Amino acid sequence: MNGKQITKLGFEKKAIKLALAAAGQREKAGLSRHEILDELQAVQANPQAYLTGGVYAELATELTSQQEAQQARQTAALRPTPLPYRVWGEDLIEPGARTQMDVAMQLPISRAGALMPDAHVGYGLPIGGVLATQDAVIPYGVGVDIGCSMRLSVLPLKPDSLTTDEARKLLLKHTRFGAGVSFEKSFRGDHEVLHEGTWRDQPVLRHLHDKAAEQIGTSGSGNHFVEFGTLTLPQADLGLEAGEYLAVLSHSGSRGFGAQVANHFTKLAQALHPTLDPAARKLAWLPLDTEEGQAYWQAMNLAGRYALANHDLIHARLARALGVQPAASVGNSHNLAWRQRVGEHDLIVHRKGATPAEQGQLGLIPGSMADPGFVVRGRGNPDALASASHGAGRQMGRKAAANTLAKRDVQAYLRERGVTLIGGGIDEAPQAYKRIENVIARQGDLVDVVAQFTPRVVRMDTGSEDV
């Protein structure tokens, strides 16, 4: 007997191995290939009859489990009404984001949720949506840019120790932005994340390793940035004395690697739920007790570590160029899923564009290219699933911003605030975003503000039309 013959019968994955093992025992007992195939078909047709014991018991258990999972997937109807959830800054949130969150809270796997004040429409789960599910993970609940994250390095330098021209030259030399970009080989960094054995555990990860290695230490397009600015610390904290410091703030993710992981597993999730309501199509999930669910969980966490590695290299390059070591560092991811205790249950908490804010946990909430960002400390609010906003949040879509905002108005906004911009498109203009001060004011019960970062020299990818 061989695997090809068993596969032809319709056995899949783990069941093939179990069927081969059972067939081997029956061959030793003297049965012919034809007789064994007949027995396997009988087990396949009625596995419950073989659960009590015998050579086919393990195979029958696996087949029964697969059948139950398939039945559960195909009868996954949405709840008639959404589960209740809290909303922060409701006056700042567009109706479309509320509609998306309502659909997410109708999923049969959903248990709790919250919407942050920077929320706006996304794919599947809205940006700014926090969703807790039971034993399942939603690829689009995490997002396409898996592990998208923030990093702040506070340098032991005064803000005026670096001129605008010097900051500009450093950013041009030590950062790269845009789809598919990478550093020259002689300048490309290395990182321990690239040498993890995890890359060899799945075909999709093996296939994407070289791309990830090529793009390490770079940033994508859209709202990703690296900027020099002034950190104002009103009182001693972060292991620092009160005062003003030169600081580097970056927003970056998992590049093309994370995007391809997201798309690959979203297709698998949608194939598992062919009858899912079209309104929830982009919220298709992977049960964590399946091979697909475990594979995504592994790939997602690797992408999260890879995104943090990009920040490591960016900040190390800039600090090394300045001949200093950071005096303090703060960072957080805001496009991931975490295992978290919620009430009396262990759930999977998706934060798609939301900052983890457990009691005492430090995080970063940036504004726009010309507006301040904030170092915050979480208050662990259980109604928000210990979360906060991840930024100011868009009040205008990219196309709308590019079509309606005038370049001269954006440039005037930058000049008024003393910001020098490298790259950056009209679609990322400050006017396309909510006022960060309003967003921060709506979440006083979620975080406490520790310090303010004021941008001075900002680098981003070029947009549809440069500012």
Beta strands, then each sheet from edge to edge (+ up, - down):
strand 1: 86-87
strand 2: 110-120
strand 3: 127-133
strand 4: 136-137
strand 5: 149-154
strand 6: 225-233
strand 7: 243-252
strand 8: 286-287
strand 9: 328-333
strand 10: 335-342
strand 11: 345-352
strand 12: 354-356
strand 13: 362-365
strand 14: 373-378
strand 15: 387-389
strand 16: 420-422
strand 17: 447-459
sheet 1: 1+ 2+ 3- 11+ 10-
sheet 2: 4+ 8-
sheet 3: 9+ 5- 7+ 6- 17+ 14- 13+
sheet 4: 9+ 5- 7+ 6- 17+ 16+
sheet 5: 12+ 15-
end
